[in-house]
Amino acid sequence: MLTGTLYAESYAIDCDAIGSIKCVSTQKDWLGRWKQRTPAFAKLCYSTAGVSAAGWDTAANGMVMEQQRVVPTQNLAPVVGSLGLLDSLQQHSPQVARLCFELICKSLQIKKSHWHTMLITVKNSA
């Protein structure tokens, strides 16, 4: 679905690597809940982020988490495709993109009283 798109190009997404991910294991987490694990996806996210899975580093963890969001397009692409909304949304995408950009610009111009609030605003805007 992403192959050859501007999204894939912008984020340098390896669509072939994503398409080859098939291995999913199910195991219990530390609270005893069953969770699905996809080691190949995790490995791809670490690789794309350019960081090692060894050790603990807040910045590296953030980079990997960003890849976990970028690679699957936040699961919106499959939803849009399966609901048959692609043609309808493409007609409105320039206006929606403009509105999103304006909202981000307005959000960044609001004075923040605390430096941490500003950091969160910048992160969310990005």
C-alpha positions, 0 to 999 in steps of 0.5 A: 500500500505504501510502495512508491508513495511520497510517505514512503519516500519521505520517511525512507520506508523499506516497503519490501522489508515491511512486507516480509515481516510474518513472524509473530509470537504470543507470550505473556508480559510481566503482568501475565497478559497475553501480548503479540510480539513481532521481533522482526518489526522491532529489529526493523525499527531499531535498524531504521532508527540507527540505534542499538537494542542493547542498553537503555537510552531515553533518546534512542528509545524515543527514536525507536518509538517514532519508527514504530509509528512511522512504519505502519502509518499509525495503522491509518493506511490499512483502515483507509484502504479497507473502508474504500475511503482513498478516493474520497480522502484524496479529493480533500487532502490538500485542504486537510493538509493545509488545516493541519499545518495552520493548526500546528503553526497556531499551536507553536505560537501560543506562549507557554509558561513552562519550558517542559510544556514548550518541549511537549508542544514542539514534540507533538507538532513534529 
